[in-house]
Each structure stands twice: as structure tokens, then as C-alpha cells.
Amino acid sequence: MQLDQPLRDRTDELQEQLRRLDVENTTLHRRLAQAQEDLKRLRSRLRAESRRDEDEPAEPVIVFTDDEEWVRHEITMTWLRRFSPADRVSYPLQAVTIGRDFAESIRTLPAPLRTKAWRCAVDVAAGRWREVQARSAHPLRVGPTAQATEVVRPSDGARCIRLNVESQTPAARRMHFWLLADGGVELSRVVAHDDMRP
């Protein structure tokens, strides 16, 4: 008995579909084997890394006695990372007073901004703030114009200086610090661009 034409066409169509599915199945089996091999390799590397981590002592967690100790530590570590030994001779860290709001103003920043703020604090502590043009150092003023009176602290005559922590970004951060009459500095706060409080 001979199959009629539509049935033969349908049979051919199904055989072609079966052939394509067989090729796809073979490809998927190959991909699965490769993925399993990759997973096996990654697990082996992870075990090796874990063993190596167990062999190396973990870096100790530092517990600071107070915010001032934390700020001084971060400034010192940033200074050591940023400055070569020769630059550290040229720009030693100076005695810096830490204002009561300084630590909190940095702690609330996201990590990338915090890093920039520590770099700015190092420029202040190492006496470079006048030399680094990107800091755009200028006195904080009581009004919006360059002719407005500088902000001066009545108790000791310290002048508030404003520096760029970052620039060309909305709400760019600024650092305020007090320039003391004896030439010393007191770090005040890291603020958003529009915050003009010392």
C-alpha cells in the first residue's frame, strides 16, 4: 500500500525535525559537558584559594578607641599610600585638630567619596592644600560673592577654608577646615557643594 502524498510530506517533515532536534541535542550535550568541566575546574580553584587563605593569617580587625583615633589612622594610611618616601620627607604630616563633626561627615559618605575625602584631608594635614590647584582652596564667605566677608571664628580668629573634594559633578563635596592663627589646622566637615556652614 502506497502512502498518499500529504502523509509522505508529513513524514519527511517529521524526520527532518527529528534530525534537527538530534543535532541540537548533541550540541547541548557538548555544552553541558563543557560547563560541568568548567565548574569542576572552578571548584578546584576555589578549594585551593580557601586552603591558601587558611594558611595565611587574616588581617586583624582594628578597633579604634574613638573617632579621632580612626580619623588619624585613615589620614596616616592614606598619606603612606599616596606619597613616596621622598615626598613624605617633603610633606610630613603636621599636627591636626579633628573637629567634633568631621568623622561623622566622612563616615556617611559612600566608599569612593570617602577615599577622595581622605586624600583631601591628607593634602590639608601635609600642608599641600595651597599647592594642589584642583583643590581650588578659598576662604568660606558669609555671602555668595567673592567680596563677602570671610567666615572667622570669634573665639580664636581662625579662618574657615573651603576645598574641592571632587568637582564637575552634581552636589560635589567640599571640605571645610579652620586655619588657626598659629598656622595649624582643624578639620571641620565634608559637605555638599551648597552647604556653606563651617
C-alpha positions in Angstrom: 0.0 0.0 0.0 1.4 3.3 -1.0 1.2 6.3 1.2 -0.5 9.3 -0.2 1.5 12.5 -0.9 0.4 14.6 2.2 1.3 11.7 4.5 4.7 11.3 2.9 5.3 15.1 3.2 4.4 15.0 6.8 6.7 12.0 7.4 9.6 13.8 5.7 8.9 16.9 7.7 8.9 15.0 11.0 12.1 13.1 10.0 13.8 16.5 9.3 12.6 17.9 12.6 13.9 14.8 14.4 17.3 15.2 12.6 17.5 18.9 13.7 16.5 18.0 17.3 19.2 15.3 17.3 21.8 17.8 16.2 20.6 20.3 18.8 20.6 17.6 21.5 24.2 16.7 20.6 25.2 20.4 20.8 23.5 20.8 24.2 25.2 17.6 25.5 28.6 19.1 24.4 27.8 22.4 26.1 26.7 20.7 29.3 29.9 18.6 29.4 32.0 21.8 28.9 30.0 23.6 31.6 30.5 20.7 34.0 34.2 20.6 33.2 34.4 24.4 33.9 32.5 24.0 37.1 34.9 21.2 38.2 37.9 23.5 37.4 36.4 26.5 39.3 35.6 24.3 42.4 39.1 23.1 42.4 40.5 26.6 42.2 38.1 27.7 45.0 39.3 24.9 47.2 42.9 25.8 46.5 42.2 29.5 47.3 40.4 28.5 50.5 43.3 26.4 51.6 45.7 29.2 50.9 43.5 31.7 52.8 43.6 29.3 55.8 47.4 29.2 55.6 47.7 33.0 55.6 46.7 34.8 58.7 43.7 37.0 58.3 44.3 40.8 58.6 43.3 41.8 62.1 40.3 44.0 62.6 41.2 47.3 64.1 39.0 48.5 66.9 39.6 52.2 67.5 39.2 53.8 70.9 37.3 56.8 69.4 36.5 58.7 66.2 39.7 60.8 66.5 41.9 57.7 66.5 40.1 56.4 63.5 40.5 59.7 61.6 44.2 59.9 62.4 44.7 56.3 61.3 42.9 56.8 58.0 44.9 60.0 57.3 48.2 58.3 58.1 47.4 55.3 56.0 46.3 57.4 53.0 49.4 59.5 53.4 51.6 56.4 53.4 49.8 55.0 50.3 49.8 58.3 48.3 53.3 59.7 49.0 56.6 58.2 48.1 59.3 58.1 50.8 60.9 61.3 49.3 57.5 63.1 49.2 56.9 62.1 52.8 60.1 63.9 53.7 59.0 67.0 51.7 55.4 66.8 53.0 55.4 65.4 56.6 52.1 65.1 58.4 51.5 68.1 60.6 49.6 68.3 63.9 46.0 68.4 63.0 43.0 69.0 65.3 40.0 66.9 64.5 36.7 68.8 64.7 33.8 67.2 66.5 31.7 66.7 63.3 34.5 65.7 61.0 34.4 61.9 61.5 30.7 61.6 61.1 30.7 63.8 57.9 33.1 61.3 56.3 31.5 58.1 57.8 28.2 58.9 56.0 29.9 59.1 52.5 29.9 56.2 50.1 33.2 54.4 49.8 34.5 56.1 46.6 33.7 59.6 48.0 35.2 58.6 51.4 38.5 57.8 49.6 38.5 61.2 47.9 37.8 62.9 51.2 40.7 61.1 52.9 43.0 62.3 50.1 41.8 65.8 50.6 42.4 65.5 54.3 45.9 64.4 53.7 46.6 67.4 51.5 45.5 69.5 54.4 47.4 67.6 57.0 50.6 67.6 54.8 50.3 71.3 54.1 49.8 70.7 50.3 46.3 72.3 50.1 47.6 75.6 48.8 49.7 73.9 46.0 47.1 71.5 44.6 45.2 73.6 42.1 42.4 71.0 41.8 41.5 71.7 45.4 40.6 75.3 44.5 41.3 76.5 48.0 39.5 79.6 49.0 38.0 81.2 52.2 34.5 80.3 53.1 32.5 83.5 53.0 29.3 84.7 54.7 27.7 85.6 51.4 27.6 84.3 47.8 30.1 86.9 46.3 33.9 87.0 46.3 33.7 90.3 48.1 31.7 88.9 51.0 33.4 88.8 54.4 35.4 85.6 55.2 34.0 83.3 57.9 36.1 83.9 61.0 35.6 82.0 64.3 35.1 84.7 67.0 36.7 82.6 69.8 40.1 82.3 68.3 40.2 84.2 65.0 40.5 81.1 62.9 39.5 81.4 59.2 37.4 78.8 57.5 38.9 77.5 54.3 36.9 75.5 51.7 38.5 72.9 49.3 37.2 70.7 46.5 37.0 67.1 47.4 35.5 66.5 43.9 34.5 68.6 41.1 32.3 68.7 38.0 29.6 66.6 39.5 26.2 67.5 41.0 26.4 68.3 44.7 30.2 67.9 44.5 31.7 67.5 48.0 33.7 70.2 49.7 35.9 70.1 52.8 35.8 72.9 55.3 38.7 73.3 57.8 39.8 76.1 60.1 43.1 77.7 59.5 44.3 78.6 63.0 46.2 81.8 63.9 49.4 79.8 64.6 49.2 78.2 61.2 47.8 74.9 62.4 44.6 73.4 61.0 41.4 71.9 62.4 39.4 69.7 60.1 35.7 70.7 60.3 33.4 68.8 57.9 32.9 67.3 54.5 29.8 68.9 53.0 27.8 69.0 49.8 28.5 71.9 47.4 25.6 74.1 48.6 26.3 73.6 52.3 28.0 76.9 53.5 28.1 76.2 57.2 31.6 75.9 58.6 
